[in-house]
Amino acid sequence: MTGRRVLVGLIGANIMGSLSPALHADAFAAAGIDGYYHLMDADRLAERRLVPLLGAVKAVGFAGVNITFPFKQDVMRLLDGLDAEAAEIGAVNTVTIAPDGTTTGYNTDRIGFRRSFEAGLGRASAEGATVVLVGAGGAGCAVAFALMDLGVAAIVLNDRDAARASALMESLRARYGATRCRLSQDLEREIAVADGVINATPQGMRGFPGNPVPVAGLGARHWAADVIYTPIETEFIRAAAAKGARVLTGGGMCVHQAAAAFRLFTGIDPDVPRMHRSFAAALAARDGATLQPT
């Protein structure tokens, strides 16, 4: 061990199935750091929400925290500074805390989704494609910009919150041009004629059952991706695979965004293949335990 000590964590709701503690624990061990990753679930901490939680981690000397649903956009107004990419995306999933308490927000979901897509489906699957993106919240914003990085021709946005979808559309149009993003008018029909579809909502996560994506028009020519990894195969992913579509779970995104966050927290480049192995082992342990009879 190097003698270095680092305390980090995750603030969000419904996060007790997160594999981030296991990923960071192994990365800390590999780097010779005495580190700990603490889960702060707003659903389980009575009367504790984002503002007091952020204040608490600053007070006790955390090096930083990850931020997840439903706080990725709300946290931005509470920070001292924003990385340019996080400001462009309009969502933060990683906050670093300097020794003097200064907070800076970053977004590692964008690079996390992009690298996962390249590894799992191949960049060629996105280049020139029309993609339906369901969900325009914090994760959806990051995925939308990642899709532009990957060279999609057009994004069709769908969200139950029309104002949120419109805001993301205008942000993308301002950066990439008016022809590359529009709002969905008929979700099922647009999925049928698209090349791929992504679920970037929390629906399908353990605790948020269901599938927000119509799959009737999906077939073998499509690809389908989800940002969720709890469970690793959501109802949407199972339904898309049953239709013959190529599928991408949220597991790869989890690993790659964690690797980028670890770098921000520690200044050390983690061993990403090792993190993939750690993820697989932690997933097997978590889901195996979940399936054990009580």
C-alpha positions in Angstrom: 0.0 0.0 0.0 1.1 3.5 -0.7 -0.3 5.0 2.5 -2.7 7.2 0.5 -6.3 7.2 1.7 -9.3 8.2 -0.5 -13.0 8.4 0.4 -15.5 8.6 -2.4 -19.1 7.5 -2.9 -22.4 7.6 -4.7 -25.5 9.8 -4.1 -28.8 8.8 -5.6 -32.0 7.0 -5.1 -32.6 3.2 -5.3 -28.8 2.5 -5.5 -28.2 -0.3 -3.1 -27.7 -2.7 -6.0 -24.9 -0.6 -7.4 -21.7 -2.4 -8.4 -19.6 0.8 -8.1 -18.3 -0.1 -4.6 -16.8 -3.3 -6.0 -15.3 -1.7 -9.0 -13.7 1.1 -7.0 -12.5 -1.3 -4.3 -10.6 -3.4 -6.7 -9.2 -0.4 -8.5 -8.1 1.1 -5.2 -6.4 -2.2 -4.4 -4.6 -2.3 -7.7 -3.4 1.2 -7.2 -2.2 0.6 -3.6 -4.7 3.0 -2.2 -6.6 2.6 1.1 -9.9 3.6 -0.4 -13.6 3.3 0.4 -16.7 3.8 -1.8 -19.8 4.7 0.2 -23.4 4.4 -1.0 -25.8 7.2 0.1 -29.3 6.2 -0.9 -31.7 9.1 -0.6 -34.6 6.5 -0.4 -33.1 5.1 2.8 -31.8 8.2 4.6 -34.8 9.8 6.2 -35.0 13.5 5.5 -31.8 13.4 3.6 -31.7 14.8 0.1 -29.1 16.2 -2.2 -28.2 19.5 -0.4 -27.4 18.0 3.0 -25.7 14.9 1.5 -23.4 17.1 -0.6 -22.6 19.2 2.5 -21.9 16.1 4.6 -19.4 14.6 2.1 -17.6 17.9 1.9 -17.4 18.2 5.7 -15.9 14.8 6.3 -13.3 15.0 3.6 -14.5 13.0 0.6 -12.4 13.3 -2.5 -15.5 13.2 -4.6 -18.8 11.5 -5.3 -20.7 10.1 -8.2 -24.2 11.4 -8.8 -27.0 9.3 -10.2 -30.8 9.4 -10.7 -32.6 11.7 -9.8 -29.9 14.3 -9.1 -27.7 14.6 -12.2 -29.2 17.9 -13.3 -30.2 19.3 -9.9 -26.6 19.0 -8.6 -25.3 21.5 -11.1 -26.6 24.6 -9.4 -24.9 23.5 -6.1 -21.3 23.3 -7.5 -18.5 25.8 -7.6 -17.5 24.9 -11.1 -18.4 22.8 -14.1 -16.2 21.1 -16.6 -16.9 22.4 -20.1 -18.3 19.0 -21.3 -20.6 18.7 -18.3 -21.9 22.2 -19.0 -22.5 21.4 -22.6 -24.4 18.1 -21.8 -26.4 19.8 -19.0 -25.8 16.9 -16.5 -23.2 15.9 -13.9 -22.5 12.4 -12.7 -19.1 13.0 -11.0 -18.1 15.7 -8.5 -14.6 16.2 -7.3 -14.0 17.9 -4.0 -10.7 19.8 -3.5 -9.0 19.9 -0.1 -10.4 23.4 0.4 -14.0 22.1 -0.3 -14.2 23.5 -3.8 -16.5 21.3 -5.9 -16.3 20.7 -9.7 -18.8 18.8 -11.8 -18.0 16.4 -14.6 -19.8 14.0 -16.9 -18.3 10.6 -17.4 -21.5 9.0 -18.8 -20.8 10.4 -22.2 -17.5 8.7 -22.6 -18.8 5.6 -20.7 -21.7 5.1 -23.2 -19.5 5.9 -26.2 -16.8 3.4 -25.3 -19.3 0.7 -24.3 -21.1 1.1 -27.7 -17.8 0.9 -29.6 -16.9 -2.3 -27.8 -20.3 -3.9 -27.8 -22.0 -2.9 -31.1 -19.2 -1.3 -33.1 -18.9 2.3 -34.2 -20.2 1.4 -37.7 -23.6 0.6 -36.1 -24.0 4.3 -35.2 -22.4 6.0 -38.2 -25.1 7.5 -40.4 -27.8 5.8 -38.3 -31.2 7.1 -37.2 -31.6 6.4 -33.5 -34.6 6.7 -31.2 -33.6 7.9 -27.7 -36.2 7.3 -25.0 -35.4 9.5 -22.0 -34.1 13.0 -22.0 -33.0 13.3 -18.3 -29.5 13.3 -17.0 -28.5 9.9 -18.6 -30.3 10.7 -21.8 -28.5 14.0 -22.2 -25.1 12.3 -22.0 -26.2 9.5 -24.3 -27.4 12.0 -26.9 -24.0 13.7 -27.0 -22.3 10.4 -27.1 -24.4 9.4 -30.1 -23.3 12.6 -31.9 -19.7 11.7 -31.1 -20.3 8.3 -32.7 -21.6 9.9 -35.9 -25.3 9.3 -36.0 -27.3 11.0 -38.7 -30.3 11.8 -36.6 -31.7 11.4 -33.1 -35.4 11.1 -32.5 -36.2 12.1 -28.9 -39.0 10.8 -26.7 -39.7 11.8 -23.1 -42.8 12.0 -21.0 -41.7 15.4 -20.0 -42.2 17.4 -23.3 -40.3 20.4 -22.0 -37.3 18.3 -21.0 -37.2 16.7 -24.5 -37.5 20.1 -26.2 -34.7 21.5 -24.1 -32.3 18.7 -25.1 -33.4 19.0 -28.7 -32.5 22.7 -28.8 -29.2 22.0 -27.1 -28.3 19.4 -29.7 -29.5 21.6 -32.6 -27.5 24.5 -31.4 -24.3 22.4 -31.4 -24.9 20.0 -34.4 -27.5 21.6 -36.6 -31.3 21.6 -36.9 -31.5 18.5 -39.1 -29.9 16.0 -36.7 -32.4 16.0 -33.9 -36.2 16.1 -33.7 -39.0 15.1 -31.3 -40.9 11.9 -31.6 -44.4 12.0 -33.0 -45.3 8.3 -33.2 -42.8 6.3 -31.1 -43.7 2.8 -32.3 -43.6 3.8 -36.0 -40.4 5.7 -35.6 -38.7 2.8 -33.8 -39.8 0.5 -36.6 -38.0 2.6 -39.3 -35.0 3.6 -37.2 -31.7 1.7 -37.0 -31.5 1.5 -33.3 -33.2 2.4 -30.0 -32.0 3.3 -26.6 -33.7 3.3 -23.2 -32.2 6.1 -21.1 -35.0 6.2 -18.5 -34.9 4.5 -15.1 -37.9 2.3 -16.1 -36.7 -1.3 -16.1 -34.4 -0.8 -13.2 -35.1 -2.9 -10.1 -37.7 -0.9 -8.2 -39.0 0.7 -11.4 -40.5 -2.2 -13.3 -41.7 -2.2 -16.9 -40.5 -1.2 -20.3 -41.0 2.3 -21.8 -40.0 1.2 -25.3 -42.5 -0.4 -27.8 -40.8 -3.4 -29.4 -43.4 -4.5 -31.9 -41.5 -3.1 -34.8 -38.0 -4.3 -33.8 -36.3 -7.0 -35.8 -33.0 -8.5 -36.7 -31.8 -5.4 -38.5 -32.1 -3.3 -35.4 -29.8 -2.8 -32.4 -31.1 -1.9 -28.9 -29.3 -0.5 -25.9 -30.1 0.2 -22.3 -28.2 2.3 -19.7 -29.5 0.2 -16.8 -27.5 -2.7 -15.3 -29.7 -3.5 -12.3 -30.8 -6.0 -13.6 -28.3 -6.5 -16.3 -31.0 -7.7 -18.6 -34.0 -5.4 -18.4 -37.4 -6.2 -19.7 -36.6 -4.0 -22.7 -33.3 -5.9 -23.5 -35.0 -9.3 -23.2 -37.9 -8.2 -25.4 -35.5 -6.7 -28.0 -33.3 -9.9 -28.0 -36.4 -12.0 -28.5 -37.2 -10.0 -31.6 -33.7 -10.8 -33.0 -32.2 -7.3 -32.4 -28.5 -7.0 -31.3 -28.5 -5.8 -27.8 -26.2 -3.8 -25.5 -26.8 -3.8 -21.7 -25.7 -1.0 -19.4 -22.8 -3.0 -18.0 -20.2 -1.7 -20.3 -21.3 1.9 -19.7 -21.0 1.3 -15.9 -17.4 0.1 -16.2 -16.2 2.8 -18.6 -17.8 5.7 -16.7 -16.4 4.3 -13.4 -12.9 4.2 -15.0 -13.2 7.8 -16.0 -14.5 8.8 -12.5 -11.7 6.9 -10.8 -9.2 8.9 -12.9 -10.8 12.2 -11.7 -10.9 11.1 -8.1 -7.3 9.8 -7.9 -5.3 11.1 -10.9 -4.6 7.4 -11.7 -5.5 5.6 -14.9 -7.2 2.3 -13.8 -6.8 -1.1 -15.6 -10.1 -1.1 -17.6 -9.9 -4.9 -18.5 -9.4 -5.6 -14.8 -12.5 -3.4 -14.0 -14.5 -5.5 -16.5 -13.5 -8.6 -14.7 -14.3 -7.0 -11.4 -17.7 -6.0 -12.7 -18.4 -9.6 -14.0 -17.5 -11.1 -10.6 -19.5 -8.6 -8.7 -22.5 -9.0 -11.0 -22.4 -12.8 -10.5 -22.2 -12.4 -6.8 -25.0 -9.8 -6.6 -27.4 -11.5 -8.9 -26.6 -15.0 -7.5 -27.4 -13.7 -4.1 -30.6 -12.2 -5.4 -31.7 -15.5 -6.7 -31.0 -17.5 -3.6 -34.1 -18.8 -1.8 -35.0 -17.0 1.5 
